Amino acid sequence: MTTRHRYKPMLAKEAKAPFTDIDWIFEVKWDGFRALAYIAHGAVSLRSRNNKELLGNFPELQELTQQSKRMILDGEIVLLNKGKVDFQTLLERGQATAPTDITLKATRSPAVYVVFDILEKDGKPLAHLPLMERKRILKESLRETKHVLLSDYVEEEGEAYYEAAIQKDLEGVVAKRKGSAYTAGLRSGDWLKIKKRRSCDCVIFGYTQGTGTRANTFGALMLGLYGKKEQAVFVGKVGTGFLQATLKTLLAEFKKIETDTAPFEADVAEKVTWLKPVLVCEVAYQVVTRDGRLRMPRFLRLRKDKQPKDCTLDQLGEAKALLEYTAKRNFAKTAEPKPETPSNNETSKIFVIQEHHARRLHYDFRLERGGVLKSWAVPKGIPASPDEKRLAVQVEDHPTEYAQFEGEIPKGEYGAGRVIIWDKGTYKTKVWSEKMVEVVLAGEKLKGRYVLVPLKKAGEKNWLMLKAKD
Ligand code: MN
């Protein structure tokens, strides 16, 4: 890092629930690219968490040079579309490389830089000052322009603010302690992120056969909800979030309620054992996809206090309209359009590479697939050019939530050491077979085709990872 770009953003710890406290302020948690802006003498540099220059992809933020003061700011590059945060389009903007494409995208979907902190003004460091003092200086120093906005906040009323943010479909809120200094590069308990959690109560209509460590229990639960006229609608399957003991208890219950009747047609590859609709479970999820499935579902608990018939589509809010449409139609017989169900190859799924400072430093390469993260540990790092081949050791599937994980695994625990997200983004599958996995990554750092091939002669779990020629 050059001395000119010497700061790293302060990071927030995760908190489970919003709270109300006079010593704290609450801000919107923006779903965008975190960026530090270095403004001096009519020039600006916008640096990502990895100290990558972002200005090239966001030329409209050159506007920051209009600020009259020399400043180092902290904020988030956000793309708003009809009043909603559009992270997908922002990702595409961040990945554009051709100058004409960048210009076109900047005109069509301009971004804004939402500023929430100030680290230096006119060469004077401010990071050591209490947050509220920095907020005061920021407010008197920053001039709002077309693409530069000052982040709003409220004092004390975290719960009410959180509810309002969720109503507006925002990702959540960040709580910040009023008296705290800016601790650059550290994940501090003085900043807490509180993300929305969506959950719904679903009927368990069946389960899929398990493999590997789950061969003796089950793979995933088939979830359904009731639409109008008590018609059951498939909303997806959930395969993560179970304690070992829960797997066994559930399986014992299942044995008593097996049935031959399928309540709906479900497009799953595995063998399904159907169940009478008597069990209800609560499932957390991120969003409902366009084809009516819960995205990244996670089992929370069995609900013995709720009747299956009360598990209706109404819980899904706006998303339920499309599900009812789907439930009423048999698309094998009608030519009416089926809501967009992208094939496996076309759907963007997430990938993450975590830098893991375990006993030996390695990089964990993870690809979202079938509701889990398929994972490989790459000791020597991700190949940078087509002539590098790297050993990649396949490890156990990780839950999809693991893609968000950063932090310190305590001493003495499995994998003890620091985990940092090295890169993340989406990917598309070209090939996925036992003989080869080929994906196209669209990350912040890595872009393009990568190939994994098993190296059986060197051991069951060993693969080679290669960067393909584009
Ligand atoms: Mn690891």
Boltz pocket constraint, residues with backbone or C-beta under 6 A from the ligand:
constraints:
  - pocket:
      binder: B
      contacts: [[A, 356], [A, 358], [A, 362], [A, 364], [A, 377], [A, 415]]
      max_distance: 6.0
